[in-house]
Amino acid sequence: MTRILLLLHPTVVTDAHLVESIKSDIAKNHSGNHHIDQQIINRVTQGEVILDNASYNEINYINPNEDEYREMPLSLIKLLFDLLTTEGGVVKGDLPKDQNLDVLMQGFIVEEDGSWTKPKPITETVSLKKKSSNGGGNYTHLNGGASAKKLPLFKKLSNQNVATPGLTDTSASNTDEENENGGMKRKLVETKLTYFSESDDDNDGDGDDDGEEYINEDELIQDLKTDNLIIPKKCELPNGKRRRKACKDCTCGLKELEELEDSKQQTLQNSILGKMAQSASLEAEKIEARLKQKQGEKIKFKEEDLTEIDFTVKGKTGGCGSCALGDAFRCDGCPYLGLPPFKPGEAITLDGMDEDI
């Protein structure tokens, strides 16, 4: 019986007619005895549904999304490989097309139609060649003794019988060798290799440093004449006054002094402004506290403060003090404008006041 696993994307389950049509198409392709197991891929990957390994001959994966949204994790690809039987199987359906390397690494073979095939295991017998050795003699038998070949023997020469061959004629004089060595030494003297050759000769000796001379660094500056030292001139004007501002390419240190002075001045100003701001904030807090305290107090007026000024009473005058003298002496806003002069204390009635009241 062929066991088929149908893995569905969660969006496919909502359409029952689509699922039934997919099942009918699978049944048409498998006319023989088969069984279809339907599962949602999320439940399988999350472990809610546990399937038996090596139990399915075919796996169909249905994913309605586009190709760029069909990426599978490596764990899912490995799970599909394990669910197929050991005799091989195939994974069909809506599979990703840009993960062929991951699929091959898990053991699948990518077919031309895009399906993944699990290869069947192949068993082959390999014949091993055995080596048989004979009891005596240096013989090696191959292919069961079909042919025999004797290994070559080598004789070790003793040092006493063999003389070291001479590379030069000993009967000749050594003048050529001496001339050659002398010429080489002269060449070394004339070139920069003299330094290295002498150092090597010194190292070949006992290692004593008696012949080496050391130079004291202080002795090098004892004979130095200070008359020729270059001393930068100060930034002074011809009349002996100091420049107010350093030059653009100042080298005497005046620019650094100005920057230091400016930084000190800026620091002093910042400290003064900070103290002023702090004192102003404290004063504002005190004023605000006094205002809050006065808001709760009630202002009480005395009887004298509430008494209106009566210009008809002697001794009670207005701002100008000339209300009783006449219009020529009255203010613009005087209520007695148009009335004849009167004596202080005389009862005066104003027309129109009753109407206003």
C-alpha positions, 0 to 999 in steps of 0.5 A: 500500500502506498502511503501519501502525506498531504501537507497543507498551508494554513490558508488552504484549509479554509477552502474545503472545495480546494482540499477535496479537489487536491485529494481527487487529483492525487487519487487519480494519479495513484490507481492502486491501493493507497492511503492519504494522511492530511495534516497542517504543516504548522502542527507538524513543525511545532510538534503538535502532531508527531508522525512516524519516520520512514512511513510515507512513500510520497509527500505533497505540499500545498502552498498557495503563496508565490515562489519568493514566499515559500522558503523552508527552514532546514529543520523542515527539509530534514523532517521531510527526508526522515518521513520518507521510507528507507526505500526512497520517496518523493516530495512534490507540490509547491516547493521553493526553487531557490533552496536547491543547495539546502535540499542537496545537503539534506540528502535529496536529489532535485529533479528537473520538474522541481520535485525532491527525490530520496535516493534508494540505498544501493548495496554492492559487493566488493572483492578484496585481494588477499596477499599471501607471503612465502616462508623464505626469500623476498617474494611477493605473491599477487593474485593468489600466486599466479605470478612471483617476482623477486625483489632486488637486493642491495649491498651496503658498502662499508666506509673503510673500503670506499674512499671519498672522491677528490673534487680537485687535484691535490697535486696542484698548488693552492695558489688559485684557491688563495687568490680566489679567497683574497679576491672575494675578501677584497670584494667584501671590503669594497661592498656593504657586505663588509659589515655583515661579514665582520659581525659574523666573524665576531659571533664565531669567536668566544663572544667577548665584546672587548673590541666593540666601542660604545659612543656616549650620546652626551659627548655628541652635543658637548662641542655643539656651538650655541651661536648658530641656534635659530631662536624665533623672534618675539611678536613685537612691533618696531616701537617695542610695543606688543602686538594686540593680536597674534599673527595668523601663522604665529610660532612664538606662543602668543596665540596659545596665550590668547586662547588661554586668556580667552578661555579664562575670561569665558569661564569667569563670565559663565560663573558670573552669569550662573550666579546671577541666574541663580539669584534671580530665580531665588528672588522670583521664588520669594516674590511668588511666595509673597504674592500667594500669601497676599492672595489670601488676605482681604483688603478692608477700607475705613469709613473715611476712605469710603466717604465721597467728596462733597464739593458743596461742603466747605473745606471739601474741594475737588482736585482743582478746588475751584468748583464753586467759582464758576465755569471759567475755573472748573475742570472739563469733567466737573459735574457743576459745568453750566451752573452759576457760581455758588457759595460753599455749603449751599445746597445745589441740585443737579438736573438730570441726576434723578433721571440717571438714577 
